[in-house]
Amino acid sequence: MKIPIAFILTLLLMPAYIKAAPAEAAAPRSWTLVHFLPGDFKDAGTKNFIPASFPEGVFTVEDSSRPAVLTSAQLDAAFPFDELLLSADAIFPGGGGLEAEAQVRTADGWSPWFSFGKFNAAGGGASAAPQQNEFGALEIDKLKLKKKASALRYRFTLTAAGRPAVLRLAAVSYTDSGAPYSPAAAYKPAGFKARKLSLPRRSQMLQQVNYAGDICSPVSLSMALCGLGLSAEPLETAEAVLDTAQNIYGNWFFNTAHAGTRGLYAFTARLNSLEEAGTFLDAGAQVVASLTYGPDELKNSPLKKTKGHLLVLAGFTAKGDVITHDPAAPDEGTVERVYDRAQFARAWLKNKFGTSYIIAKDLNRFLAVKERAAELFSMPPGPGDGEREKLRESQLLFNERVELLEVSGPWARARAAEQTSLLPDDKTLAPYEGWLELDSLAFSIPAPDTAVIKTKTAKAGGLELSLGVRLRVIDGPGGAKAFPPGGPALNLSEKDLNRLPRKPAPAGLRPAILETARFFLGDKYYWGGRSAWGIDCSGLVNLAYRAWGLELPRNADDQFAASRSVSRENLKPADLIFSAEASKPGFVNHVMLYAGGGKLIEATGETNSVREISFAEKFGADFKKAKNGMVAGGKKIFFRKVIN
């Protein structure tokens, strides 16, 4: 479909003026770390593991006759926690098993290792014997602590039978059980759209076994697996996840581990909002939710009450209510159930902290940049600096969203979801594509950004953040905090932030954009730069606007296409001046900000600098006599605007 430029411009300005955020963005009560990229395990300790060929896996058992052990580095928590869940994925071509363990650090030091049991790839597993000490107790598949912990480690042991097993994923989810539940967890965002997944309908109650009432978890899992294109019968799935030590079918670790043996990414998570769940559904992932509710607390449920029940999320109605496939239904015709959004949120997010199985064919859309800036290249560069400069296309900022497309050694081809460029049809904007280092990425659940860095750089938790970094910021007793990928929470200073969405009048917006652009005056020009540490012409315009809530495309020609013509007489400060070579007037290759008074601000390779100069000095022509489309100084010049 071809999209008119006028419509594209409307979309570009929408985040700044229309997009709404929750009245109160709730602080997360839980946090989920998912390690599945090679760089996630850079500081981990391994025994009898060798690197696998990613994305097939991250580690392969070297000698199948001996156990292989992975021990994570110390992982500092985003906030103190008192509950912890653990899960992992592995593929066992010849059979084998997987044991999961965790230890935590409290004010009393490091705890002993707690075992979450041993999963058997051939079917089922056994949870560990009761474990209780001065730190806490392991309750089958959940660690509950007596004192809050600030850090953790995980350890996974793989045994392989015959052929080497492959570890693909490690995940940990921790919770501050004392954190208050906020109704914002059920918030329906602006622009919400109905969606519905195609899933089979299966009732646990129709299974011809005496334990039919106990298999909501594997029946839900079987529906989720079928939704991803696999064959999975309810009773076969139940047999594969049976916890023989407890004689139960709902062990969270075993259910996700079984899904992993089917070649999928699967992990136990605790989500904080229905909106988070929606991001997984939109990416084609399956979400199996664990609920607890009392009499009449979840209307339309086939169960009057339950201390623990699992079902599959199938989507949302136009009103925002939750469409599910509930295996407790008495027959397949009534498996599909719609639940009130707020009631469902309380039963799942409030009562069970959003405990879920997340199952997906890939996690490519759940990535963000974890470095202060990552360089994007047209192709993987060689070791020389000259080749890097020649191939550099752009930079991605910390916490910027990325979609992984393919991997070649240490390089990833990706879509920069927050940077757009016109496709060859010159009408359709699409995410910018290029190559960046795979190690610069980390797992991250998308969440609406509520603030942007407005100073050139900002210090936060030992990190230096660039102008233009967008974050979801939560306000609390300790001030503003952000919860970005690959690290603990960041404490932020209000002086560094612009809150989103911003609705400033153009009269105030224009000088603010120019003031932001002037941060870079005197800096060296940096081809492909789009950060506080290097900037090119379109990068300067992109960041100066982004800091004030306006998203423009990445490149000069795309910014030209997404702007509107204006006469020189009506040009206002912070409007844009474009130029093209007079010999190639159809190819715009430079953009400048009009600074008022016949001056402009530009990042230019002509002087290898960012400067503010007069129009006359730049083009050798009188600004007061300039016309749109004129040729001066060997350039064809255009005056454009994006702000009314």
N, C-alpha and C positions, 0 to 999 in steps of 0.2 A: 504494500500500500504506500502511495506517495503522499507526503504530508506537506501542505503549503507552508511557506516560511512564516507567514503571519501567525499560523497556528502554533508553529514551533516556538515563536517568541512568547506566546501566551504560556506555553508549558514551561519555558525557561524562567519566567517571572513568577510562576505559580508558587514555588516554595517560599518566596519572600513575602507574598501578600495574601495568600489564600490558605496555605497548609496550616492546620491547627495542631497544637500539641495538647496533651492532657492538661487539665487545669492543675493537677498536682502529679508530677511524674514520681511514681513510687520508687523508693530505694529497693534494690533487689534483696530479697531474703535468702536467695540461693544463687550459687555461681557454678557454672559447669565449664571445666577445662576439657578440651578434646585434643589429643595429640595424635596426629596421623601423618604429618609431614616430616621428612628426615630431619629438618632443623629443630623440630620440637624435642628431639632426643639428643641434642648435641652434647649436653653435659651429663647424660645418663651413664650408669655403669652397666656393662654387659659381660656375661659369661656364656661361651658357646654359641654366641650369635655373630653373624656376619651381615653386613648391609644387604638388603634386598634391592631389587630393581623397582624403584618407585614408578608408577603408582600401584604395582602389584602387591607391594607391602613395604615395610620399613626394615624388618629384620628377618633373616632366615636362620633356622637352627643349623649349626654347622655339622655337628655329629649327632645323628639321631639316636645313638646308643646312650647319650647322656642328657640330663635336663639342661635347658637353657634358661638363663635368668636375666631379666631386665630390671634395674633399680633406678628410679628417677632421681634427678637432682632434687635438692630442697626446693619446694614450691611455696612461695609466700602467698598467703591468702589475700583476697581483695578486702576481706573484713573478718573479724573473729567469728568462728563457727563452732557448733556443738553437735552437728550431725554430718555424716559422710557416707556417700555411696560410691561404689567402684565397679568398673566394667572394662571389658577388653574384647577385641576381635582377633581371631586367628583362624587360619585355614589349615586343615590337617589332611593332606592328600592320602596318607596311609593310616590315619587314626592318631589318637593321642589325647592329651588332656591339658588343662589350663588352670592354674591356681592363682588367685588374686589376693594380695595382702596390702595393707596400708599401715602407716604409723603417723602420729601427729605430734606437734610440739606445742606444749602449753607452758604456763609460767613455771611448772615443775620440771621442764625439760622434755626430752623425747620419750614417747611411749614405747612399749614393746610392739612388735608387729602383730596386727590383728589379721586373721585369715578369714576371707569371705567364702572359703570353700574351694572345692576342686570340681571343675566341669569336665565331663567325659564327652569327647566329640562323637563317640559311638552311640551316645544316648544317655541323658540324665547326668547326675552328679551327686555329690554329697556336701552339704554345708558343714562347716567345722563344728566341733564340739563347743559347748558354751564357753565364752571367753569373757572374763570380767576381772578388772583390776582397779587400781586407784585412779586410772585415767577414764575408764568408762566400760561399756559392755558392747559386744557385737551381738545384735539381735538378728540372726540369720543372714540378712542381706543389707543391714543398716547398722552403722557404728554410731552409738549415742555416747557423748562425752559428759563427764561431770563438771569439767571446767572448759571454757572456750579455748580453742587452739588458734594459733596464728600462722602455722605452716604445716606442711604434710610431705610425705613421700609415698609413692606406690611401688609395688614390686610384683612382677608377673613371672611365673615359672611355667615354661612349656615343655611338655614331653611329647616326643614324636615316635610313631611306630612305623618303621620301615622307611618311609620317605620324609624328608625334612618338612617341618611345619613352618608357617609364615605368620609373623605377627603384623597386624595391619593397623591397629588402633588401640589406644589406652585413654580412658576417660575417668574423670573424678568429678563428683558433684557434691558441694558442701553447702550447709544451711545454718543460718542463725535462727534457731527455732523460736527465740524470744522476740524477733523483729515483728512489728505489727503488720497485719494484712491491710492493704489499702484497696478501696473500691476501684482505684485507677487501674488495677489489674484487669478489670473487665471492660475498660474503656474501649469504645469503638472509634477508630481514627477517622478523621475527615477523608472523604473520598473512598470510604469503605465499599468494597464490592463483594457480592455474593460469589461463592465458588463451591464446587462439589466434586469430590474424587469419585472415581468408579471403583467400587469395592464389592466383593461377593457378600452375600448375607448368610451368616451362619449362627445358629442357635446352639448354645451349649446344652440346653435343656432337651434337645432332640437326640443327643448322643446316647447310644444304647449301652451305657455303663452305669454302674452304681455310684460313680464319683462325678457324674455330670454337673452337679452343682458346684464343683470345686475347680473347674477348668476354664474359668473366664479368661485367665491370662493366656494359655496356649491357643484357645479358640480365637481370641483377639489377634494374637500373633499370626495365626494361620491366615486370617483375613488380610492382615497387613502384608504378609509375604506374597499372597496371591495378587494383591493390588500392585505389587512391583513386578509381576509377571512370572512368579515362581509357582510351582505346584506344592501345596502344603495342606494336607488333610488334618482336621482337628485332632483326632486321636493319635496320629503319628507324631504330630507336634507336641502333644501332651507327653507322650513317652520320651521324647527327646529332651524335655526340660524337667523331668521329674527329679525332685530333690529327695533322694532315698533316705537321707538322714532324718528329714522332717516329714516325709511322705506328703509333700505339697507340690503343687504345680506352678506356684506364683513366685518362685525365687527370681528376683529381678536380674541378678547377674547371670543366671543360667539361661533365661529367656533371650537376653540380648546376645549372649555368647553363641547360642544356637543359630540365631539369625546371621551372625558373623561367619559361621561355618558354611553358610549358603552363598558366600561370596559378596555379601552386602556389608555396608558400614552400619553398625548398630551399637548403641550405647544407652546407658541409663542416664537420664538428665532430670533436673528440676527446673522447670520454666517459671517465669515470674509474671507472665501476662498471656492473655488470649492472643494478643498481637504477635508475640513471639511464636506461638503455635502456628499462627497464620503464615509466617515467613517460611516455616518448614513445609507446610502444605503447598504453598505457592511454588516451592522448588521441587515438588514432586516427591517429597519424603513422606513417610508414614509416621503418625504420632499415636501411640497407645497410652491412654491416660489412666491413672489410678485414682479412684474416688473413695471418699468416706462421707456418708450423710445419714441423718436421722429421719424419722417419720415426716413425710410431706415436705422435706427440704429440697427434693428434686422431683418436681411434678412431671408426670408422664413416664416415670421410670417403672420398669417391670418389677423392681425390688422396692419394698416399702422402706427399708433401711439397710445399711451395710457398714461394716467396719473396714472393708477393703474390697473393691471391685474394679475390674479393668474393662475398658471398651476402646473402640477405635474412633478417632476423629475423622469425619468424612467431609467436613466443610462448614460453611456458615450461610445462613439465609440472608436475604437482603436486609432484614431487621437486625442482623448480627447475632441471632440465636445460633446455637451450636448443633450441627447435624452430626449424629454419631451412628455407628453400627454397634448396638448393644447386644452382646451374646446372651444376656440373661432373658431376652425376649422368649416367649413360649413357643414361637414358630418363626420360620424364616421371613414370612410376610410382614412381621412386625419388628424385625431386627433394626430397621432404620428408625431412629428416634430423634426428635428435635427437642432440645432442652433450652430453657430460658438462660440467656447469657449470664446474668448475674448469679442465678442459682447454681449453674454449672461451675462458674468461677469459684464460688465458695466451696463447693464439694471437692474440687480438684486443687485449685491454687491456694485456698486458705487452709483447708483441712489436711491436705496431703502435700503441700508445698510444691504443687505442680509436678509430682513424680511421673515420669514418662519413659517409654521406650521410644527412641528416635531411630528409624530404620530408613536407609536411603541407598540408592545405587552409587552415589558419589556425594561428596560434600563441597563440590567446586564453587557453589554460590555462597558459601559461608566462610569467606576469607576476608581479611583486612590487613593492611600494612602495619607491621609492628615496629619498624624502624622509624627514625625521625623523618626520613624521606627515602624513597626507592626510585631509582632511575629506570625509565622505560625506554627500550631500544627497538628499532625496527627489525633487528635480528640479533641473536646472541653475539656480542662483540668478542674479539680476541683480547689478549692481555694488554695490548698497547693502548696508551691514553688517546692517541690520535684516532684510532678506530672507534673508541667509545664516544668521542665527541662527534664524529661523523655520523654515527648510527643513533645517537641520543634523540629521542622524540619528545619526551616529557618527563615529569617527575610526579610521583604519587606521594601524598602526605601521610603522616601517621594517622591511623584509623580509617583511611580511605578504603572504600569497598572495592573488592576485586572478584572477578569470576575466572576461575582457572579453566583454560581450554586444552592445553597439552603440556607435557613435560619433556625436556631434553636435557638429561644430565642435571646440572645445578640450575638450569634455567627453566622458567615457566612462561608460556605464552598465555596472556590473560587479557580480559576486558577490564578497562578502568571504568567502573560503573558510574563514577561521578564526573567523568570527563567525556564530552561528546564531540563528535566530528561528523561532517556531512559525508554521506556515502556518495559513490560516483554519480548517482542521479541528481546530485546538487539540490535535493529537496528533503532528504530524510536524515535526521540526526540519529546517530547510533553511538554506543560506547566506544571510546578509543581503544585500539588493540595494539599490543606490543609485547616485548619480552622483558622480564625482570627476574632478579635472582629469587629462586624458590625460597631460600632461607629468610627472605624479608617478610614472609607472610605468616599469619597465624589464624586459627579458627576463631570466628566471631559470629554471634547471632545478631542479625541486623536489628537495629532499633532506631526510632526517629531521633535525629540529632536535635538538641535543644539549645545549643550554644556554639559559637564559632570564636576562635582566637582572633582578636582584633589588633593586638600589638605585634610588632615584627617577630619577636620570639617571646615565649612564656616558659618559666621554670615550673615543673610539676613532677614531684616524686623522683627527682634525679634525672628526669628527662627534659630536653629542651624542645618545645613544640613551636612549629612555624605558624606565622600568620596564615589564616585560612583553614587550620585544622578544625574539623567539626566533631563534636562530641555530644553524647547524651549526658547532661549534667544534672545531678540530684542535689537539692539543697537540704541540709540537715543541721543538727546542733554544731557540728564541726566545720560548717561552711560548705562550699561547693565542692562536690566530688564527681569524678568521671570514672567509668568502669570500662577501660579499653581492652583490646585483645592482647594476649601474651604477657600479662603482668598484673600487679596489684592495683588497687584503686589509686587515683591521682587526686591530690588536693590542689585546687585551683584558686587563683586570686580573682576577685570580681573585676578588678581593673583590667584584666586581660581578656574579658569576655564580652561579646555581644550576644544577648539572648535572642533565640529564634522562636517563632517567626518575628521579624522586624517589620514595622509598618511606618517608617519615617516619611515625612513629607519630602518631596523632591528637593525643596529648598534647603533642607538640612542634610539630605543624603549626598548631594553633589559635593559640598566642601569636605564631607567626611571621606568620600572616595579619594579625593585628591590628596588629603592629608595622609591617607594610608599609602598611596603611591609614592609620596615623598619620603617614606621610610627608606626607600632604596636609592635615593639620590647619592651619587658618588660610588655606588657599588659597581663591580665589574659586570659586563654583559656575559651571560652564560647561556649558550645555545641549548634549547630544550629545558631551561630552568623554570621551575614553578614552585619555588620555596624561598624561605628567608635566606638560604645559603647560596642562591644562584637564581637569576631571573632572565628571561628573554622578553621580547616585546609583548607577545600575547599572554605569556605567563604573568606579567605585571598587571595587565588589564584584568585577567581572570581572577587573580588574588585580590586586587583592590576592590572589585565588585563582590567577590565571595565573602570577604570580611564583613560586608554589610547586608548579607542575606540574599544576594543576587547571583544566580548561577549562569554563567556564559559558557559557550563552547570553548574548546582548548586553543584552537589555532586562529590566526588572523583572518584567513579567508572564511572560516566558519563564523567568526564573530561578525564579519562583514555581512554574511548572508542572514544572520539572525538579528540584524539591526535595521533601522529605517533611515532613509535619506532625509537630510535636513539642509536647508540653505545655510551659507556662511553667516548671513545676517541673523539667523535664529539659533546658531550654535551656542550652547551654554556650557559652563564649566562641568567637567566630567563626561561630556559627550566625547565621541571618538572620531579621530582622523585616520583614514586609511590611505595607503599608497601602493601603487604597482609600478613596475618598470614601464616606461613609456613605450618600449618596444613590445611589451606583453601586458597590455592594459586589462586583459581579462583575468589575470592571476594576481590577486591581492596578496602581498607578502610582508606587509608591515602595518602595525597599528600603534597609535599614540593616543594619549589622553589630552583633551583640550583643557588647558589650565586657566583660561580666561586671559583677557588683556592681550590677545594675540600671541600667547605662549603655549607651549605644549610640553608634556612629560613623556619621555620615551626611554626604553632600553634598546640600545642600538649597537650593532657590530661595527658601525662606521667609526666610532670612537672607543669601542669596547667598554662602554659605560652606560649608566643610567643618568640621565641629565634632564634639566629643565631649560629650554631655550626658546627663542622667539621663532615664530613661523618664518619670518624673513631670513633669519640665520640658517634655518634648516633647508628652506627651498629657494632662497634668493628671490622672493616675490613679496609684494606688499599684501599683508593679510586683509586689509580693508578692501582690496580689489579682487580678492580670491573668489573663484566660482567653483561650484561643485563640478567635478570632472575635468578641471583644468590640468594642463601639463606645465610643470615648473621644476627646474633642477633635474630634468631627466625623469621625473616621476609624474604619474597620473594620480590626482589627489581627489579623495572623496570625504565628505562630511556626513556622519551618521549619528544616530542616537538610539538608546534603548530605554531611557527614562523619559516619561512624558513631561 
